[in-house]
Amino acid sequence: MRWRSSRRSSNVEDRRRGGTSAKVGGGLGLVVMLVVAWFMGASPTQLIGMATNNMLSSGGSSSQPSAAQQESAEFVSAVLAQTEDVWNPLLQQAGINYDEPTLVLFNDQVRSACGFASAATGPFYCPGDEKVYIDLGFFNELKRMGASGEFARAYVIGHEVAHHVQNELGISSKISRLQASSSQTQANELSVRLELQADCLAGVWAHHAHQRFNILEQGDIENALQAAASIGDDRLQRMSGRPINPDSFTHGTSQQRVNWFTTGLKSGDLNRCDSFSGNI
């Protein structure tokens, strides 16, 4: 992915600090932790985050981020700037003044308007303060799951920023109201449709970013598709050793996530991202 010559966003808040948490067991300990968390009702994103937290734990400490962490922070800032340069004109065409989100970098744990969160939460968007939160260690776990490459990481950022776009469009609040009066199964289905729309919007961003900045290189699209497939509910349930239960899905299957991202990427059309009508 071409990003080094891109401008950097001024909307990055760095809350990282030195040091790491105590390591939670070895490989077997991690498996046990994930299985227990799954049976306690942890979401797929939380399960990934727990694995990330384990990877982050090294027992040592440093007062400054490493060179690799600093490069990752530069990458995140560049990608965030690209999202700003795409969504500002796109939403302006729709009659909306885009209020750019802030992206918060943190280590291990963070407090947001949505409450306290640890790295176990994974990357998330909080509509209460209009901020995207990410512990850069998540990218290590994404790679371990088979989704390597910079554009796989950019997909994750694009997906979380897409949740902000949904907030700007009034979609998120509408779905929250519907979920409040729905059964758990119905609320989960609404969550899946919201997440799949975010995947599609991430694809719309990538489409226009490539048109404007020529960001895509050979293999980038495949990397992003692998990232989408790696965090499908069905794959994560299979990895946990549990039977696949569609009623418990909150983000969609691997194939659904790939399909919706591809729809946005190929079309670049916001109107093609209506995941709330018809079958998904």
C-alpha positions as CSV (number, residue, x, y, z in Angstrom):
1,M,0.0,0.0,0.0
2,R,1.3,3.4,-0.9
3,W,1.0,5.8,2.1
4,R,4.4,7.2,3.0
5,S,4.0,10.3,0.8
6,S,0.5,10.9,2.2
7,R,-0.2,13.8,4.6
8,R,-0.7,13.0,8.3
9,S,-3.9,13.6,10.1
10,S,-4.0,16.2,12.9
11,N,-6.8,14.2,14.5
12,V,-4.7,11.6,16.3
13,E,-4.6,11.5,20.1
14,D,-1.7,9.4,21.4
15,R,-2.4,7.9,24.9
16,R,0.3,5.2,24.7
17,R,2.5,4.7,27.6
18,G,5.6,2.6,28.5
19,G,5.3,-0.8,30.0
20,T,3.2,-3.9,29.4
21,S,0.8,-6.1,31.4
22,A,1.9,-9.3,33.0
23,K,1.8,-12.2,30.6
24,V,-1.3,-14.4,30.9
25,G,0.1,-17.9,30.6
26,G,1.5,-19.6,27.4
27,G,-0.2,-20.9,24.4
28,L,-2.3,-23.4,26.3
29,G,-3.3,-20.6,28.7
30,L,-4.4,-18.4,25.9
31,V,-6.6,-21.2,24.4
32,V,-8.2,-21.8,27.8
33,M,-8.8,-18.1,28.3
34,L,-10.5,-17.8,24.9
35,V,-12.7,-20.9,25.4
36,V,-13.8,-19.7,28.8
37,A,-14.5,-16.2,27.5
38,W,-16.5,-17.6,24.6
39,F,-18.7,-19.6,26.9
40,M,-19.2,-16.5,29.1
41,G,-20.6,-14.7,26.1
42,A,-17.6,-12.7,24.8
43,S,-18.1,-11.3,21.3
44,P,-15.8,-12.2,18.4
45,T,-14.1,-8.8,18.6
46,Q,-13.5,-9.3,22.3
47,L,-12.0,-12.7,21.6
48,I,-9.6,-11.3,19.1
49,G,-8.7,-8.5,21.5
50,M,-8.0,-11.0,24.3
51,A,-5.6,-12.8,22.1
52,T,-4.0,-9.4,21.2
53,N,-3.7,-8.5,24.9
54,N,-1.8,-11.8,25.4
55,M,0.5,-11.1,22.5
56,L,1.2,-7.6,23.8
57,S,2.4,-8.9,27.2
58,S,6.1,-9.4,27.3
59,G,6.9,-8.7,31.0
60,G,9.3,-5.9,30.1
61,S,8.9,-2.2,29.9
62,S,10.1,0.8,27.8
63,S,9.6,4.5,28.3
64,Q,9.2,5.1,24.6
65,P,7.4,3.2,21.8
66,S,9.6,1.2,19.6
67,A,10.6,2.2,16.0
68,A,8.1,-0.3,14.7
69,Q,5.3,1.1,16.9
70,Q,6.2,4.6,15.8
71,E,6.0,3.5,12.1
72,S,2.6,1.9,12.8
73,A,1.4,5.2,14.3
74,E,2.6,7.1,11.2
75,F,0.7,4.6,9.1
76,V,-2.5,5.0,11.1
77,S,-2.2,8.8,10.8
78,A,-1.7,8.6,7.1
79,V,-4.7,6.3,6.6
80,L,-6.9,8.4,8.8
81,A,-5.9,11.5,6.7
82,Q,-7.0,9.5,3.6
83,T,-10.3,8.8,5.1
84,E,-10.8,12.5,5.8
85,D,-9.9,13.4,2.3
86,V,-12.5,10.9,0.9
87,W,-15.4,11.4,3.3
88,N,-15.4,15.2,3.5
89,P,-16.3,15.6,-0.2
90,L,-18.5,12.5,-0.4
91,L,-20.7,13.5,2.5
92,Q,-20.7,17.1,1.3
93,Q,-22.3,15.8,-1.9
94,A,-25.0,14.3,0.3
95,G,-25.6,17.6,2.0
96,I,-23.7,16.7,5.2
97,N,-20.8,18.6,6.8
98,Y,-18.4,15.8,7.8
99,D,-17.3,16.1,11.5
100,E,-14.0,14.3,11.4
101,P,-13.4,11.7,14.1
102,T,-10.4,11.6,16.4
103,L,-8.3,8.4,16.5
104,V,-6.9,7.4,19.9
105,L,-3.8,5.2,20.2
106,F,-3.6,3.4,23.5
107,N,-1.7,0.6,25.2
108,D,-3.6,-2.1,27.1
109,Q,-6.5,0.0,28.4
110,V,-8.3,3.2,27.8
111,R,-11.3,5.2,29.0
112,S,-13.8,6.6,26.5
113,A,-17.3,8.1,26.6
114,C,-18.5,4.6,26.1
115,G,-16.8,3.4,29.3
116,F,-13.6,1.7,30.2
117,A,-12.0,-0.7,27.7
118,S,-8.9,-2.9,27.5
119,A,-7.0,-4.2,24.5
120,A,-9.4,-7.2,24.8
121,T,-12.1,-5.0,23.3
122,G,-10.2,-4.7,20.0
123,P,-10.5,-1.6,17.8
124,F,-13.7,0.2,18.4
125,Y,-15.7,3.4,17.7
126,C,-17.4,5.3,20.4
127,P,-20.3,7.5,19.2
128,G,-20.4,9.3,22.6
129,D,-17.1,11.1,21.9
130,E,-16.9,10.4,18.2
131,K,-13.5,8.7,18.6
132,V,-11.9,5.6,17.1
133,Y,-9.8,3.6,19.6
134,I,-7.1,1.2,18.7
135,D,-4.2,-0.6,20.4
136,L,-1.6,-1.1,17.6
137,G,-0.9,-4.6,19.0
138,F,-4.2,-5.7,17.3
139,F,-2.3,-5.6,14.0
140,N,0.0,-8.4,15.3
141,E,-2.9,-10.6,16.0
142,L,-4.5,-9.9,12.7
143,K,-1.3,-11.1,11.0
144,R,-1.3,-14.2,13.1
145,M,-4.8,-15.0,11.9
146,G,-3.5,-14.9,8.3
147,A,-4.4,-11.3,7.4
148,S,-1.0,-9.7,6.6
149,G,-0.1,-6.6,4.7
150,E,-0.7,-2.9,5.2
151,F,-3.9,-2.7,3.4
152,A,-5.4,-5.3,5.7
153,R,-4.6,-2.9,8.5
154,A,-6.1,0.0,6.5
155,Y,-9.3,-2.0,6.1
156,V,-9.6,-2.2,9.9
157,I,-9.2,1.6,10.2
158,G,-11.5,2.2,7.3
159,H,-14.2,-0.1,9.0
160,E,-14.0,1.8,12.3
161,V,-14.1,5.2,10.6
162,A,-17.2,3.9,8.6
163,H,-19.0,3.5,12.0
164,H,-18.4,7.2,12.4
165,V,-19.8,7.8,9.0
166,Q,-22.9,5.8,10.0
167,N,-23.1,8.0,13.1
168,E,-22.9,11.1,11.0
169,L,-25.7,9.8,8.7
170,G,-28.0,9.1,11.7
171,I,-27.9,5.3,11.0
172,S,-26.3,4.2,14.3
173,S,-28.8,5.9,16.6
174,K,-31.7,4.6,14.6
175,I,-30.4,1.0,14.9
176,S,-29.8,1.5,18.6
177,R,-33.4,2.5,19.1
178,L,-34.6,-0.5,17.1
179,Q,-32.3,-2.9,19.1
180,A,-33.7,-1.6,22.4
181,S,-37.2,-2.8,21.6
182,S,-36.1,-6.1,19.9
183,S,-35.4,-9.6,21.0
184,Q,-31.7,-10.7,21.4
185,T,-31.8,-12.5,18.1
186,Q,-33.3,-9.5,16.3
187,A,-30.8,-7.2,18.0
188,N,-28.0,-9.4,16.8
189,E,-29.3,-9.4,13.3
190,L,-29.4,-5.6,13.3
191,S,-25.9,-5.5,14.6
192,V,-24.8,-7.8,11.7
193,R,-26.4,-5.5,9.2
194,L,-24.8,-2.5,10.7
195,E,-21.3,-4.1,10.6
196,L,-21.8,-5.3,7.1
197,Q,-22.7,-1.8,6.0
198,A,-19.5,-0.6,7.7
199,D,-17.6,-3.1,5.6
200,C,-19.2,-1.8,2.5
201,L,-18.5,1.8,3.5
202,A,-14.8,0.8,4.1
203,G,-14.8,-0.5,0.5
204,V,-16.3,2.8,-0.7
205,W,-13.5,4.7,1.0
206,A,-10.8,2.4,-0.5
207,H,-12.4,2.9,-4.0
208,H,-12.1,6.7,-3.8
209,A,-8.8,6.7,-2.0
210,H,-7.3,4.7,-4.8
211,Q,-8.8,6.9,-7.4
212,R,-7.4,10.0,-5.7
213,F,-4.1,8.8,-4.3
214,N,-3.3,5.6,-6.2
215,I,-2.8,3.8,-2.9
216,L,-3.3,0.1,-4.0
217,E,-0.5,-2.1,-5.0
218,Q,-0.5,-5.7,-6.1
219,G,-1.9,-8.0,-3.5
220,D,-3.5,-5.3,-1.4
221,I,-7.1,-6.2,-2.2
222,E,-6.4,-9.8,-1.4
223,N,-5.0,-8.8,1.9
224,A,-8.0,-6.7,2.8
225,L,-10.4,-9.5,1.8
226,Q,-8.4,-12.0,3.9
227,A,-8.7,-9.6,6.9
228,A,-12.5,-9.4,6.4
229,A,-12.7,-13.2,6.1
230,S,-10.5,-13.7,9.2
231,I,-12.9,-11.9,11.5
232,G,-16.2,-13.5,10.3
233,D,-18.4,-14.8,13.1
234,D,-18.5,-18.3,11.6
235,R,-14.7,-18.6,11.4
236,L,-14.2,-17.3,14.9
237,Q,-16.8,-19.7,16.3
238,R,-15.2,-22.6,14.4
239,M,-11.8,-21.5,15.8
240,S,-13.2,-21.6,19.4
241,G,-14.4,-25.2,18.9
242,R,-18.1,-24.3,19.2
243,P,-20.9,-25.2,16.8
244,I,-21.7,-22.4,14.4
245,N,-24.8,-20.6,15.7
246,P,-26.0,-17.9,13.2
247,D,-28.5,-16.5,15.8
248,S,-25.5,-15.4,17.9
249,F,-23.7,-13.6,15.0
250,T,-23.0,-9.9,15.6
251,H,-20.7,-9.1,12.6
252,G,-21.6,-11.5,9.8
253,T,-20.0,-14.5,8.2
254,S,-16.6,-14.4,6.5
255,Q,-18.3,-14.5,3.1
256,Q,-20.7,-11.8,3.9
257,R,-18.0,-9.5,5.1
258,V,-16.0,-10.1,2.0
259,N,-19.0,-9.6,-0.2
260,W,-20.0,-6.3,1.3
261,F,-16.5,-4.9,1.3
262,T,-16.1,-5.9,-2.3
263,T,-19.5,-4.2,-3.2
264,G,-18.2,-0.9,-1.8
265,L,-14.8,-1.3,-3.3
266,K,-16.0,-2.0,-6.8
267,S,-18.8,0.5,-6.9
268,G,-17.6,3.4,-4.7
269,D,-21.3,4.2,-4.3
270,L,-22.8,4.9,-0.9
271,N,-26.2,3.9,-2.2
272,R,-25.0,0.3,-2.8
273,C,-24.3,-0.1,1.0
274,D,-27.9,-0.5,2.1
275,S,-27.5,-3.7,4.1
276,F,-30.8,-3.2,5.9
277,S,-33.0,-4.1,2.9
278,G,-33.5,-7.6,1.7
279,N,-31.1,-10.5,2.2
280,I,-27.5,-10.1,3.2
